[in-house]
């Protein structure tokens, strides 16, 4: 029966190759690089990891449901996304974002 179906080597799937591909696809490299590490610098020592729903307030970070590091001050709230992008918004805007329910 192998004579009728002679597959080239590049089409043959080894069980170990298929298993490693499935394992790698569970967590992509980009997601693995965006672990919940705190941004560097003295400013971010008091930052808190928050799950927020952004509309259009923090353009560099983007919109939608995001995990961001938030550091609240007197007039400004600094945000840092997990991919490294940062934004600065007023505390009045941050108060409206924090009131939104997910």
Jmol script that loads the backbone (N, CA, C; Angstrom):
load data "model"
ATOM      1  N   UNK A   1       0.811  -1.195   0.000  1.00  0.00           N
ATOM      2  CA  UNK A   1       0.000   0.000   0.000  1.00  0.00           C
ATOM      3  C   UNK A   1       0.851   1.253   0.000  1.00  0.00           C
ATOM      4  N   UNK A   2       2.042   1.209   0.543  1.00  0.00           N
ATOM      5  CA  UNK A   2       2.918   2.371   0.530  1.00  0.00           C
ATOM      6  C   UNK A   2       3.372   2.723  -0.880  1.00  0.00           C
ATOM      7  N   UNK A   3       3.362   1.753  -1.777  1.00  0.00           N
ATOM      8  CA  UNK A   3       3.783   2.007  -3.143  1.00  0.00           C
ATOM      9  C   UNK A   3       2.814   2.945  -3.851  1.00  0.00           C
ATOM     10  N   UNK A   4       1.527   2.835  -3.540  1.00  0.00           N
ATOM     11  CA  UNK A   4       0.534   3.689  -4.187  1.00  0.00           C
ATOM     12  C   UNK A   4       0.564   5.111  -3.637  1.00  0.00           C
ATOM     13  N   UNK A   5       0.858   5.255  -2.359  1.00  0.00           N
ATOM     14  CA  UNK A   5       0.855   6.573  -1.723  1.00  0.00           C
ATOM     15  C   UNK A   5       2.260   6.931  -1.260  1.00  0.00           C
ATOM     16  N   UNK A   6       3.080   7.297  -2.192  1.00  0.00           N
ATOM     17  CA  UNK A   6       4.446   7.659  -1.848  1.00  0.00           C
ATOM     18  C   UNK A   6       4.502   9.177  -1.616  1.00  0.00           C
ATOM     19  N   UNK A   7       4.436   9.575  -0.344  1.00  0.00           N
ATOM     20  CA  UNK A   7       4.449  11.001   0.010  1.00  0.00           C
ATOM     21  C   UNK A   7       5.875  11.512   0.073  1.00  0.00           C
ATOM     22  N   UNK A   8       6.108  12.742  -0.351  1.00  0.00           N
ATOM     23  CA  UNK A   8       7.438  13.333  -0.171  1.00  0.00           C
ATOM     24  C   UNK A   8       7.712  13.556   1.328  1.00  0.00           C
ATOM     25  N   UNK A   9       8.966  13.726   1.685  1.00  0.00           N
ATOM     26  CA  UNK A   9       9.347  13.860   3.086  1.00  0.00           C
ATOM     27  C   UNK A   9       8.743  15.106   3.737  1.00  0.00           C
ATOM     28  N   UNK A  10       8.631  16.202   2.995  1.00  0.00           N
ATOM     29  CA  UNK A  10       8.124  17.429   3.608  1.00  0.00           C
ATOM     30  C   UNK A  10       6.621  17.361   3.900  1.00  0.00           C
ATOM     31  N   UNK A  11       5.913  16.397   3.330  1.00  0.00           N
ATOM     32  CA  UNK A  11       4.491  16.246   3.626  1.00  0.00           C
ATOM     33  C   UNK A  11       4.213  15.263   4.753  1.00  0.00           C
ATOM     34  N   UNK A  12       5.207  14.504   5.152  1.00  0.00           N
ATOM     35  CA  UNK A  12       5.010  13.545   6.225  1.00  0.00           C
ATOM     36  C   UNK A  12       5.049  14.258   7.563  1.00  0.00           C
ATOM     37  N   UNK A  13       4.076  13.965   8.388  1.00  0.00           N
ATOM     38  CA  UNK A  13       3.993  14.600   9.701  1.00  0.00           C
ATOM     39  C   UNK A  13       4.435  13.625  10.767  1.00  0.00           C
ATOM     40  N   UNK A  14       5.472  14.026  11.443  1.00  0.00           N
ATOM     41  CA  UNK A  14       5.944  13.239  12.564  1.00  0.00           C
ATOM     42  C   UNK A  14       5.135  13.646  13.789  1.00  0.00           C
ATOM     43  N   UNK A  15       4.809  12.707  14.643  1.00  0.00           N
ATOM     44  CA  UNK A  15       3.964  12.990  15.812  1.00  0.00           C
ATOM     45  C   UNK A  15       4.625  13.987  16.758  1.00  0.00           C
ATOM     46  N   UNK A  16       5.939  13.978  16.883  1.00  0.00           N
ATOM     47  CA  UNK A  16       6.616  14.910  17.785  1.00  0.00           C
ATOM     48  C   UNK A  16       6.557  16.336  17.241  1.00  0.00           C
ATOM     49  N   UNK A  17       6.645  16.499  15.936  1.00  0.00           N
ATOM     50  CA  UNK A  17       6.587  17.830  15.339  1.00  0.00           C
ATOM     51  C   UNK A  17       5.204  18.440  15.536  1.00  0.00           C
ATOM     52  N   UNK A  18       4.169  17.673  15.327  1.00  0.00           N
ATOM     53  CA  UNK A  18       2.807  18.167  15.498  1.00  0.00           C
ATOM     54  C   UNK A  18       2.563  18.545  16.956  1.00  0.00           C
ATOM     55  N   UNK A  19       3.057  17.757  17.900  1.00  0.00           N
ATOM     56  CA  UNK A  19       2.862  18.046  19.322  1.00  0.00           C
ATOM     57  C   UNK A  19       3.567  19.332  19.728  1.00  0.00           C
ATOM     58  N   UNK A  20       4.775  19.575  19.224  1.00  0.00           N
ATOM     59  CA  UNK A  20       5.476  20.811  19.594  1.00  0.00           C
ATOM     60  C   UNK A  20       4.801  22.024  18.978  1.00  0.00           C
ATOM     61  N   UNK A  21       4.249  21.914  17.793  1.00  0.00           N
ATOM     62  CA  UNK A  21       3.531  23.035  17.186  1.00  0.00           C
ATOM     63  C   UNK A  21       2.295  23.388  17.995  1.00  0.00           C
ATOM     64  N   UNK A  22       1.570  22.393  18.461  1.00  0.00           N
ATOM     65  CA  UNK A  22       0.383  22.655  19.266  1.00  0.00           C
ATOM     66  C   UNK A  22       0.757  23.296  20.594  1.00  0.00           C
ATOM     67  N   UNK A  23       1.840  22.860  21.192  1.00  0.00           N
ATOM     68  CA  UNK A  23       2.271  23.418  22.465  1.00  0.00           C
ATOM     69  C   UNK A  23       2.680  24.883  22.310  1.00  0.00           C
ATOM     70  N   UNK A  24       3.357  25.206  21.228  1.00  0.00           N
ATOM     71  CA  UNK A  24       3.798  26.581  21.004  1.00  0.00           C
ATOM     72  C   UNK A  24       2.642  27.518  20.737  1.00  0.00           C
ATOM     73  N   UNK A  25       1.605  27.032  20.096  1.00  0.00           N
ATOM     74  CA  UNK A  25       0.506  27.915  19.731  1.00  0.00           C
ATOM     75  C   UNK A  25      -0.386  28.276  20.907  1.00  0.00           C
ATOM     76  N   UNK A  26      -0.242  27.581  22.041  1.00  0.00           N
ATOM     77  CA  UNK A  26      -1.081  27.886  23.193  1.00  0.00           C
ATOM     78  C   UNK A  26      -0.788  29.280  23.710  1.00  0.00           C
ATOM     79  N   UNK A  27       0.464  29.625  23.870  1.00  0.00           N
ATOM     80  CA  UNK A  27       0.839  30.979  24.285  1.00  0.00           C
ATOM     81  C   UNK A  27       1.802  31.530  23.258  1.00  0.00           C
ATOM     82  N   UNK A  28       1.385  32.548  22.572  1.00  0.00           N
ATOM     83  CA  UNK A  28       2.239  33.113  21.534  1.00  0.00           C
ATOM     84  C   UNK A  28       3.416  33.844  22.162  1.00  0.00           C
ATOM     85  N   UNK A  29       4.427  34.101  21.358  1.00  0.00           N
ATOM     86  CA  UNK A  29       5.623  34.769  21.851  1.00  0.00           C
ATOM     87  C   UNK A  29       5.303  36.188  22.292  1.00  0.00           C
ATOM     88  N   UNK A  30       4.450  36.874  21.550  1.00  0.00           N
ATOM     89  CA  UNK A  30       4.109  38.248  21.898  1.00  0.00           C
ATOM     90  C   UNK A  30       3.417  38.298  23.255  1.00  0.00           C
ATOM     91  N   UNK A  31       2.498  37.389  23.498  1.00  0.00           N
ATOM     92  CA  UNK A  31       1.788  37.363  24.772  1.00  0.00           C
ATOM     93  C   UNK A  31       2.734  36.999  25.904  1.00  0.00           C
ATOM     94  N   UNK A  32       3.679  36.106  25.631  1.00  0.00           N
ATOM     95  CA  UNK A  32       4.641  35.705  26.651  1.00  0.00           C
ATOM     96  C   UNK A  32       5.550  36.879  27.021  1.00  0.00           C
ATOM     97  N   UNK A  33       5.878  37.724  26.039  1.00  0.00           N
ATOM     98  CA  UNK A  33       6.722  38.879  26.299  1.00  0.00           C
ATOM     99  C   UNK A  33       5.983  39.958  27.080  1.00  0.00           C
ATOM    100  N   UNK A  34       4.653  39.976  27.017  1.00  0.00           N
ATOM    101  CA  UNK A  34       3.875  41.000  27.689  1.00  0.00           C
ATOM    102  C   UNK A  34       3.401  40.525  29.057  1.00  0.00           C
ATOM    103  N   UNK A  35       4.264  39.900  29.816  1.00  0.00           N
ATOM    104  CA  UNK A  35       3.879  39.474  31.151  1.00  0.00           C
ATOM    105  C   UNK A  35       3.586  40.702  31.998  1.00  0.00           C
ATOM    106  N   UNK A  36       3.064  40.488  33.167  1.00  0.00           N
ATOM    107  CA  UNK A  36       2.625  41.596  34.009  1.00  0.00           C
ATOM    108  C   UNK A  36       3.784  42.216  34.771  1.00  0.00           C
ATOM    109  N   UNK A  37       4.832  42.588  34.079  1.00  0.00           N
ATOM    110  CA  UNK A  37       5.963  43.218  34.737  1.00  0.00           C
ATOM    111  C   UNK A  37       5.716  44.710  34.864  1.00  0.00           C
ATOM    112  N   UNK A  38       6.070  45.242  35.993  1.00  0.00           N
ATOM    113  CA  UNK A  38       5.897  46.666  36.270  1.00  0.00           C
ATOM    114  C   UNK A  38       6.867  47.466  35.403  1.00  0.00           C
ATOM    115  N   UNK A  39       6.439  48.619  34.871  1.00  0.00           N
ATOM    116  CA  UNK A  39       7.365  49.450  34.078  1.00  0.00           C
ATOM    117  C   UNK A  39       8.536  49.920  34.938  1.00  0.00           C
ATOM    118  N   UNK A  40       9.655  50.182  34.297  1.00  0.00           N
ATOM    119  CA  UNK A  40      10.857  50.587  35.017  1.00  0.00           C
ATOM    120  C   UNK A  40      10.775  52.055  35.402  1.00  0.00           C
ATOM    121  N   UNK A  41      11.386  52.396  36.512  1.00  0.00           N
ATOM    122  CA  UNK A  41      11.457  53.774  36.968  1.00  0.00           C
ATOM    123  C   UNK A  41      10.825  53.955  38.336  1.00  0.00           C
ATOM    124  N   UNK A  42      11.223  55.024  39.006  1.00  0.00           N
ATOM    125  CA  UNK A  42      10.701  55.303  40.345  1.00  0.00           C
ATOM    126  C   UNK A  42       9.230  55.662  40.322  1.00  0.00           C
ATOM    127  N   UNK A  43       8.775  56.227  39.224  1.00  0.00           N
ATOM    128  CA  UNK A  43       7.376  56.644  39.118  1.00  0.00           C
ATOM    129  C   UNK A  43       6.431  55.469  39.268  1.00  0.00           C
ATOM    130  N   UNK A  44       6.832  54.309  38.791  1.00  0.00           N
ATOM    131  CA  UNK A  44       5.926  53.168  38.718  1.00  0.00           C
ATOM    132  C   UNK A  44       5.993  52.255  39.936  1.00  0.00           C
ATOM    133  N   UNK A  45       6.694  52.641  40.996  1.00  0.00           N
ATOM    134  CA  UNK A  45       6.752  51.787  42.183  1.00  0.00           C
ATOM    135  C   UNK A  45       5.406  51.729  42.900  1.00  0.00           C
ATOM    136  N   UNK A  46       4.621  52.810  42.806  1.00  0.00           N
ATOM    137  CA  UNK A  46       3.308  52.844  43.463  1.00  0.00           C
ATOM    138  C   UNK A  46       2.172  52.497  42.502  1.00  0.00           C
ATOM    139  N   UNK A  47       2.502  52.014  41.311  1.00  0.00           N
ATOM    140  CA  UNK A  47       1.483  51.727  40.305  1.00  0.00           C
ATOM    141  C   UNK A  47       0.711  50.452  40.646  1.00  0.00           C
ATOM    142  N   UNK A  48      -0.547  50.420  40.200  1.00  0.00           N
ATOM    143  CA  UNK A  48      -1.437  49.291  40.455  1.00  0.00           C
ATOM    144  C   UNK A  48      -1.903  48.735  39.105  1.00  0.00           C
ATOM    145  N   UNK A  49      -1.933  47.422  38.978  1.00  0.00           N
ATOM    146  CA  UNK A  49      -2.411  46.786  37.753  1.00  0.00           C
ATOM    147  C   UNK A  49      -3.935  46.776  37.767  1.00  0.00           C
ATOM    148  N   UNK A  50      -4.549  47.394  36.733  1.00  0.00           N
ATOM    149  CA  UNK A  50      -5.994  47.585  36.697  1.00  0.00           C
ATOM    150  C   UNK A  50      -6.532  47.081  35.363  1.00  0.00           C
ATOM    151  N   UNK A  51      -7.689  46.443  35.393  1.00  0.00           N
ATOM    152  CA  UNK A  51      -8.398  46.016  34.195  1.00  0.00           C
ATOM    153  C   UNK A  51      -9.437  47.087  33.870  1.00  0.00           C
ATOM    154  N   UNK A  52      -9.252  47.808  32.753  1.00  0.00           N
ATOM    155  CA  UNK A  52     -10.119  48.946  32.435  1.00  0.00           C
ATOM    156  C   UNK A  52     -10.714  48.796  31.040  1.00  0.00           C
ATOM    157  N   UNK A  53     -11.757  49.559  30.793  1.00  0.00           N
ATOM    158  CA  UNK A  53     -12.393  49.635  29.483  1.00  0.00           C
ATOM    159  C   UNK A  53     -12.170  51.045  28.949  1.00  0.00           C
ATOM    160  N   UNK A  54     -11.275  51.188  27.969  1.00  0.00           N
ATOM    161  CA  UNK A  54     -10.940  52.489  27.409  1.00  0.00           C
ATOM    162  C   UNK A  54     -11.734  52.724  26.130  1.00  0.00           C
ATOM    163  N   UNK A  55     -12.235  53.937  25.987  1.00  0.00           N
ATOM    164  CA  UNK A  55     -12.926  54.296  24.743  1.00  0.00           C
ATOM    165  C   UNK A  55     -11.956  54.997  23.809  1.00  0.00           C
ATOM    166  N   UNK A  56     -11.689  56.261  24.083  1.00  0.00           N
ATOM    167  CA  UNK A  56     -10.795  57.022  23.226  1.00  0.00           C
ATOM    168  C   UNK A  56      -9.954  57.979  24.057  1.00  0.00           C
ATOM    169  N   UNK A  57      -9.797  57.687  25.338  1.00  0.00           N
ATOM    170  CA  UNK A  57      -9.130  58.621  26.232  1.00  0.00           C
ATOM    171  C   UNK A  57      -7.606  58.541  26.147  1.00  0.00           C
ATOM    172  N   UNK A  58      -7.074  57.371  26.010  1.00  0.00           N
ATOM    173  CA  UNK A  58      -5.625  57.169  25.998  1.00  0.00           C
ATOM    174  C   UNK A  58      -5.222  56.634  24.625  1.00  0.00           C
ATOM    175  N   UNK A  59      -4.966  57.524  23.696  1.00  0.00           N
ATOM    176  CA  UNK A  59      -4.675  57.142  22.313  1.00  0.00           C
ATOM    177  C   UNK A  59      -3.467  56.215  22.151  1.00  0.00           C
ATOM    178  N   UNK A  60      -2.332  56.473  22.800  1.00  0.00           N
ATOM    179  CA  UNK A  60      -1.182  55.573  22.582  1.00  0.00           C
ATOM    180  C   UNK A  60      -1.444  54.140  23.023  1.00  0.00           C
ATOM    181  N   UNK A  61      -2.292  53.955  24.020  1.00  0.00           N
ATOM    182  CA  UNK A  61      -2.576  52.606  24.525  1.00  0.00           C
ATOM    183  C   UNK A  61      -3.613  51.913  23.657  1.00  0.00           C
ATOM    184  N   UNK A  62      -4.610  52.652  23.200  1.00  0.00           N
ATOM    185  CA  UNK A  62      -5.649  52.079  22.356  1.00  0.00           C
ATOM    186  C   UNK A  62      -6.977  52.031  23.083  1.00  0.00           C
ATOM    187  N   UNK A  63      -7.954  51.408  22.450  1.00  0.00           N
ATOM    188  CA  UNK A  63      -9.275  51.333  23.062  1.00  0.00           C
ATOM    189  C   UNK A  63      -9.652  49.870  23.284  1.00  0.00           C
ATOM    190  N   UNK A  64     -10.684  49.677  24.082  1.00  0.00           N
ATOM    191  CA  UNK A  64     -11.131  48.330  24.407  1.00  0.00           C
ATOM    192  C   UNK A  64     -10.734  47.951  25.817  1.00  0.00           C
ATOM    193  N   UNK A  65     -10.941  46.692  26.134  1.00  0.00           N
ATOM    194  CA  UNK A  65     -10.606  46.201  27.466  1.00  0.00           C
ATOM    195  C   UNK A  65      -9.106  45.952  27.537  1.00  0.00           C
ATOM    196  N   UNK A  66      -8.457  46.584  28.499  1.00  0.00           N
ATOM    197  CA  UNK A  66      -6.999  46.512  28.619  1.00  0.00           C
ATOM    198  C   UNK A  66      -6.572  46.293  30.060  1.00  0.00           C
ATOM    199  N   UNK A  67      -5.450  45.648  30.221  1.00  0.00           N
ATOM    200  CA  UNK A  67      -4.763  45.589  31.505  1.00  0.00           C
ATOM    201  C   UNK A  67      -3.694  46.666  31.472  1.00  0.00           C
ATOM    202  N   UNK A  68      -3.777  47.633  32.369  1.00  0.00           N
ATOM    203  CA  UNK A  68      -2.814  48.735  32.395  1.00  0.00           C
ATOM    204  C   UNK A  68      -2.303  48.927  33.812  1.00  0.00           C
ATOM    205  N   UNK A  69      -1.089  49.440  33.907  1.00  0.00           N
ATOM    206  CA  UNK A  69      -0.539  49.883  35.180  1.00  0.00           C
ATOM    207  C   UNK A  69      -0.967  51.330  35.342  1.00  0.00           C
ATOM    208  N   UNK A  70      -1.595  51.662  36.460  1.00  0.00           N
ATOM    209  CA  UNK A  70      -2.087  53.026  36.707  1.00  0.00           C
ATOM    210  C   UNK A  70      -1.411  53.596  37.938  1.00  0.00           C
ATOM    211  N   UNK A  71      -0.913  54.810  37.789  1.00  0.00           N
ATOM    212  CA  UNK A  71      -0.331  55.526  38.911  1.00  0.00           C
ATOM    213  C   UNK A  71      -1.075  56.844  39.043  1.00  0.00           C
ATOM    214  N   UNK A  72      -1.817  56.965  40.141  1.00  0.00           N
ATOM    215  CA  UNK A  72      -2.635  58.152  40.361  1.00  0.00           C
ATOM    216  C   UNK A  72      -1.841  59.217  41.090  1.00  0.00           C
ATOM    217  N   UNK A  73      -1.996  60.445  40.606  1.00  0.00           N
ATOM    218  CA  UNK A  73      -1.378  61.588  41.255  1.00  0.00           C
ATOM    219  C   UNK A  73      -2.445  62.578  41.678  1.00  0.00           C
ATOM    220  N   UNK A  74      -2.036  63.831  41.889  1.00  0.00           N
ATOM    221  CA  UNK A  74      -2.995  64.844  42.308  1.00  0.00           C
ATOM    222  C   UNK A  74      -3.776  65.370  41.116  1.00  0.00           C
ATOM    223  N   UNK A  75      -3.073  65.663  39.985  1.00  0.00           N
ATOM    224  CA  UNK A  75      -3.749  66.191  38.802  1.00  0.00           C
ATOM    225  C   UNK A  75      -3.794  65.200  37.643  1.00  0.00           C
ATOM    226  N   UNK A  76      -2.817  64.305  37.581  1.00  0.00           N
ATOM    227  CA  UNK A  76      -2.685  63.408  36.437  1.00  0.00           C
ATOM    228  C   UNK A  76      -2.693  61.963  36.877  1.00  0.00           C
ATOM    229  N   UNK A  77      -3.101  61.112  35.961  1.00  0.00           N
ATOM    230  CA  UNK A  77      -3.001  59.672  36.137  1.00  0.00           C
ATOM    231  C   UNK A  77      -2.170  59.144  34.974  1.00  0.00           C
ATOM    232  N   UNK A  78      -1.084  58.470  35.299  1.00  0.00           N
ATOM    233  CA  UNK A  78      -0.226  57.920  34.253  1.00  0.00           C
ATOM    234  C   UNK A  78      -0.591  56.462  34.039  1.00  0.00           C
ATOM    235  N   UNK A  79      -0.744  56.080  32.785  1.00  0.00           N
ATOM    236  CA  UNK A  79      -1.091  54.711  32.425  1.00  0.00           C
ATOM    237  C   UNK A  79       0.034  54.100  31.600  1.00  0.00           C
ATOM    238  N   UNK A  80       0.297  52.830  31.816  1.00  0.00           N
ATOM    239  CA  UNK A  80       1.275  52.093  31.025  1.00  0.00           C
ATOM    240  C   UNK A  80       0.670  50.742  30.673  1.00  0.00           C
ATOM    241  N   UNK A  81       0.602  50.451  29.379  1.00  0.00           N
ATOM    242  CA  UNK A  81       0.074  49.167  28.924  1.00  0.00           C
ATOM    243  C   UNK A  81       1.140  48.092  29.080  1.00  0.00           C
ATOM    244  N   UNK A  82       0.741  46.848  28.933  1.00  0.00           N
ATOM    245  CA  UNK A  82       1.674  45.731  29.086  1.00  0.00           C
ATOM    246  C   UNK A  82       2.685  45.670  27.956  1.00  0.00           C
ATOM    247  N   UNK A  83       2.352  46.252  26.804  1.00  0.00           N
ATOM    248  CA  UNK A  83       3.297  46.239  25.685  1.00  0.00           C
ATOM    249  C   UNK A  83       4.307  47.374  25.752  1.00  0.00           C
ATOM    250  N   UNK A  84       4.188  48.269  26.765  1.00  0.00           N
ATOM    251  CA  UNK A  84       5.167  49.335  26.949  1.00  0.00           C
ATOM    252  C   UNK A  84       4.685  50.717  26.574  1.00  0.00           C
ATOM    253  N   UNK A  85       3.552  50.837  25.908  1.00  0.00           N
ATOM    254  CA  UNK A  85       3.052  52.162  25.538  1.00  0.00           C
ATOM    255  C   UNK A  85       2.488  52.862  26.768  1.00  0.00           C
ATOM    256  N   UNK A  86       2.682  54.189  26.823  1.00  0.00           N
ATOM    257  CA  UNK A  86       2.291  54.954  27.999  1.00  0.00           C
ATOM    258  C   UNK A  86       1.424  56.135  27.586  1.00  0.00           C
ATOM    259  N   UNK A  87       0.590  56.595  28.529  1.00  0.00           N
ATOM    260  CA  UNK A  87      -0.286  57.739  28.294  1.00  0.00           C
ATOM    261  C   UNK A  87      -0.488  58.474  29.613  1.00  0.00           C
ATOM    262  N   UNK A  88      -0.862  59.743  29.504  1.00  0.00           N
ATOM    263  CA  UNK A  88      -1.116  60.562  30.684  1.00  0.00           C
ATOM    264  C   UNK A  88      -2.478  61.218  30.510  1.00  0.00           C
ATOM    265  N   UNK A  89      -3.375  61.007  31.481  1.00  0.00           N
ATOM    266  CA  UNK A  89      -4.716  61.575  31.409  1.00  0.00           C
ATOM    267  C   UNK A  89      -5.012  62.305  32.717  1.00  0.00           C
ATOM    268  N   UNK A  90      -6.013  63.175  32.688  1.00  0.00           N
ATOM    269  CA  UNK A  90      -6.366  63.910  33.898  1.00  0.00           C
ATOM    270  C   UNK A  90      -7.110  63.004  34.866  1.00  0.00           C
ATOM    271  N   UNK A  91      -7.117  63.398  36.122  1.00  0.00           N
ATOM    272  CA  UNK A  91      -7.804  62.596  37.143  1.00  0.00           C
ATOM    273  C   UNK A  91      -9.315  62.586  36.931  1.00  0.00           C
ATOM    274  N   UNK A  92      -9.865  63.651  36.352  1.00  0.00           N
ATOM    275  CA  UNK A  92     -11.305  63.669  36.073  1.00  0.00           C
ATOM    276  C   UNK A  92     -11.663  62.604  35.045  1.00  0.00           C
ATOM    277  N   UNK A  93     -10.840  62.467  34.019  1.00  0.00           N
ATOM    278  CA  UNK A  93     -11.075  61.428  33.002  1.00  0.00           C
ATOM    279  C   UNK A  93     -10.873  60.047  33.614  1.00  0.00           C
ATOM    280  N   UNK A  94      -9.851  59.903  34.462  1.00  0.00           N
ATOM    281  CA  UNK A  94      -9.592  58.613  35.103  1.00  0.00           C
ATOM    282  C   UNK A  94     -10.754  58.206  36.003  1.00  0.00           C
ATOM    283  N   UNK A  95     -11.389  59.163  36.651  1.00  0.00           N
ATOM    284  CA  UNK A  95     -12.530  58.853  37.516  1.00  0.00           C
ATOM    285  C   UNK A  95     -13.688  58.281  36.698  1.00  0.00           C
ATOM    286  N   UNK A  96     -13.904  58.798  35.492  1.00  0.00           N
ATOM    287  CA  UNK A  96     -14.975  58.251  34.640  1.00  0.00           C
ATOM    288  C   UNK A  96     -14.616  56.859  34.130  1.00  0.00           C
ATOM    289  N   UNK A  97     -13.348  56.636  33.839  1.00  0.00           N
ATOM    290  CA  UNK A  97     -12.920  55.312  33.376  1.00  0.00           C
ATOM    291  C   UNK A  97     -13.048  54.290  34.502  1.00  0.00           C
ATOM    292  N   UNK A  98     -12.666  54.665  35.707  1.00  0.00           N
ATOM    293  CA  UNK A  98     -12.701  53.742  36.836  1.00  0.00           C
ATOM    294  C   UNK A  98     -14.145  53.376  37.221  1.00  0.00           C
ATOM    295  N   UNK A  99     -15.122  54.259  36.912  1.00  0.00           N
ATOM    296  CA  UNK A  99     -16.513  53.973  37.255  1.00  0.00           C
ATOM    297  C   UNK A  99     -17.162  52.983  36.303  1.00  0.00           C
ATOM    298  N   UNK A 100     -16.607  52.831  35.109  1.00  0.00           N
ATOM    299  CA  UNK A 100     -17.191  51.907  34.125  1.00  0.00           C
ATOM    300  C   UNK A 100     -17.109  50.482  34.613  1.00  0.00           C
ATOM    301  N   UNK A 101     -18.165  49.740  34.385  1.00  0.00           N
ATOM    302  CA  UNK A 101     -18.150  48.331  34.759  1.00  0.00           C
ATOM    303  C   UNK A 101     -17.825  47.497  33.527  1.00  0.00           C
ATOM    304  N   UNK A 102     -17.090  46.430  33.746  1.00  0.00           N
ATOM    305  CA  UNK A 102     -16.704  45.569  32.619  1.00  0.00           C
ATOM    306  C   UNK A 102     -17.683  44.464  32.422  1.00  0.00           C
TER     307      UNK A 102
END
end "model"
wireframe off; spacefill off
backbone 0.3
color backbone group
